[in-house]
């Protein structure tokens, strides 16, 4: 394993969340991208791991939790979280970002590791030397109300290396960018 990647969808104001969920109802192309990149492996005997904070995990609709075909690792300091949120034993719960990364790297048959939120987890991940890539869905229109934000990407640390064509779904226009650590 050569580092880990972040996967995020962000508005023009760097918004990533609102009231415990996504600011938008659904952007199918972005959800398909998230599922594809975090689920697919080159080696059929392996899986990918997804690291997320408690709020991100709980914000996923119950019918989609835990995220299928991926090892789910949730960061929480709440020792009763598993019981309170009925989290299955297949989900690993750790109390720090560093422990989440260590857990992901030490589990057998893990091909790639992805960080999928939320804001404080992204901030910690971006400072980590093993954070190599940011898969960034840049939502251009419309403006969405947000109360949770993605940290500033330091241009002296990460550079855009690819940009997709503009995508359009109804009123929503967006593009996919890939940032790599310099």
Buried (B, 14 or more C-beta within 10 A) or exposed (E): EEBBBBBBBBBEBBBBBBEEBBBBEEBEBBBEBBBEBBBEBEEEEEBBBBBBBBBBBBBBEEEEBBBEEBBBBBBBEEEEBBEEBEBEEEBBBBEEBEBBBEBBEEBEEBBBBBBBBBBBBBBBBBEBEBBBBBBBBBBBEEEBEBEBBBBEBEEEEBEBEEEBEEBEEEEBBBBBBBBBBE
